[in-house]
């Protein structure tokens, strides 16, 4: 089929869509318990005055965190590096390095292979700045992918 483009690739699950920017502090914990993720999230929020957070479960023992306060890229890296080094989460350290290379940070929003899109498991504090942007983008992507999947059937 000619001219398939992004739509067909999305339908086949080959593309993964994410939220990318430089102004939102985001964390990507792998192989971590919810209790540890929540502990480090609360510590970072209080230490760096990040206003609030939302925790999403991306797969078994993997979590994404989005904080509410807008920050500069250098402060963003400072926060993520602080959490990564203190928590000693290898997945988060690896993710941090990749974000430094890209010079922006990305969290998955869509499905990935057989994994569902990340779902919200915890909210705390303010949610009217960066979290609102993230959740609005997430809602948009989910509605588009639903429409594409419906057309495919």
C-alpha positions as CSV (number, residue, x, y, z in Angstrom):
1,X,0.0,0.0,0.0
2,X,1.5,3.4,-1.0
3,X,1.5,6.5,1.1
4,X,0.8,4.7,4.4
5,X,2.8,7.2,6.5
6,X,2.5,7.5,10.3
7,X,-1.1,6.4,10.4
8,X,-0.5,2.8,9.4
9,X,2.7,2.6,11.5
10,X,0.7,3.7,14.5
11,X,-1.9,1.1,13.8
12,X,0.7,-1.6,13.7
13,X,2.2,-0.4,17.0
14,X,5.5,0.5,15.4
15,X,5.5,4.1,16.6
16,X,5.6,5.2,20.2
17,X,4.4,8.7,20.9
18,X,5.7,10.8,23.9
19,X,5.7,14.1,25.6
20,X,9.0,16.0,25.0
21,X,10.1,19.3,26.3
22,X,12.9,21.0,28.3
23,X,10.8,22.8,30.9
24,X,9.0,20.0,32.7
25,X,10.8,17.9,35.3
26,X,10.1,14.3,34.4
27,X,11.4,11.0,35.9
28,X,11.3,7.5,34.4
29,X,11.9,4.8,37.0
30,X,12.4,1.2,35.9
31,X,12.5,-1.8,38.2
32,X,11.2,0.1,41.1
33,X,8.5,-0.3,43.7
34,X,5.7,2.2,43.9
35,X,6.7,2.9,47.5
36,X,10.3,3.9,46.4
37,X,9.0,6.0,43.5
38,X,6.7,7.9,45.8
39,X,9.4,8.4,48.4
40,X,11.9,9.9,45.9
41,X,9.1,11.9,44.2
42,X,8.0,13.5,47.5
43,X,11.6,14.3,48.4
44,X,12.3,15.9,45.1
45,X,9.1,17.9,45.2
46,X,9.8,19.3,48.6
47,X,13.6,19.8,48.1
48,X,13.2,21.6,44.7
49,X,9.8,23.2,45.5
50,X,8.2,21.6,42.4
51,X,4.6,22.3,43.4
52,X,3.0,19.0,42.7
53,X,3.3,15.7,40.8
54,X,1.5,13.0,39.0
55,X,2.8,9.4,39.0
56,X,1.9,7.1,36.1
57,X,2.5,3.3,35.9
58,X,4.0,2.5,32.6
59,X,4.4,-1.2,33.1
60,X,5.1,-3.7,35.8
61,X,7.6,-2.1,38.2
62,X,8.1,1.0,35.9
63,X,6.7,4.4,36.7
64,X,6.8,7.9,35.1
65,X,6.6,11.1,37.2
66,X,5.7,14.6,36.0
67,X,6.2,17.6,38.2
68,X,4.1,20.8,38.0
69,X,6.5,23.8,38.2
70,X,8.1,25.2,35.0
71,X,11.9,25.1,35.2
72,X,14.9,25.9,33.0
73,X,16.7,23.0,31.2
74,X,19.7,23.3,33.6
75,X,17.5,23.1,36.7
76,X,15.6,20.2,35.1
77,X,18.8,18.2,34.7
78,X,19.9,19.2,38.2
79,X,16.7,17.7,39.7
80,X,16.7,14.5,37.6
81,X,20.4,14.0,38.3
82,X,19.8,14.5,42.1
83,X,17.0,11.9,42.1
84,X,18.9,9.5,39.9
85,X,22.1,9.6,41.9
86,X,20.5,9.4,45.3
87,X,17.9,6.7,44.4
88,X,20.6,4.7,42.6
89,X,17.9,3.5,40.1
90,X,19.8,2.2,37.1
91,X,16.9,2.7,34.7
92,X,16.6,6.4,35.8
93,X,20.3,7.0,35.5
94,X,20.3,5.5,31.9
95,X,17.2,7.6,31.0
96,X,18.9,10.7,32.4
97,X,22.0,10.1,30.2
98,X,19.8,9.7,27.1
99,X,17.9,12.9,27.8
100,X,21.2,14.8,28.2
101,X,22.2,13.5,24.8
102,X,18.9,14.5,23.2
103,X,18.9,17.9,25.1
104,X,15.2,17.4,26.0
105,X,13.3,14.9,28.1
106,X,10.6,12.5,26.8
107,X,8.0,10.3,28.5
108,X,6.0,7.8,26.6
109,X,2.3,8.6,26.2
110,X,1.0,5.9,23.8
111,X,1.1,2.2,23.7
112,X,4.4,0.4,23.2
113,X,4.3,-3.0,21.7
114,X,2.0,-4.9,24.1
115,X,2.3,-2.4,26.9
116,X,-0.8,-0.1,27.5
117,X,-0.3,3.6,27.6
118,X,0.8,4.7,31.1
119,X,-2.0,5.2,33.6
120,X,-2.2,7.6,36.5
121,X,-1.8,6.0,39.9
122,X,-1.1,9.0,42.1
123,X,-1.6,12.8,42.2
124,X,-0.4,15.3,44.7
125,X,-0.3,19.1,45.0
126,X,-0.7,21.6,42.2
127,X,-1.6,20.5,38.8
128,X,-2.2,23.7,36.9
129,X,1.1,24.3,35.0
130,X,3.2,21.6,33.5
131,X,1.0,18.7,34.6
132,X,-2.0,20.3,32.9
133,X,0.1,20.6,29.6
134,X,1.2,17.0,29.9
135,X,-2.3,15.7,30.7
136,X,-3.9,17.7,27.8
137,X,-1.3,16.4,25.4
138,X,-1.9,12.8,26.7
139,X,-5.6,13.2,26.2
140,X,-5.1,14.4,22.6
141,X,-2.7,11.6,21.7
142,X,-5.0,9.0,23.2
143,X,-8.1,10.3,21.3
144,X,-6.1,10.3,18.0
145,X,-4.8,6.8,18.5
146,X,-8.3,5.6,19.4
147,X,-9.7,7.0,16.2
148,X,-6.9,5.4,14.2
149,X,-7.5,2.0,15.8
150,X,-11.3,2.4,15.2
151,X,-10.7,3.1,11.4
152,X,-8.4,0.1,11.2
153,X,-11.2,-2.3,12.4
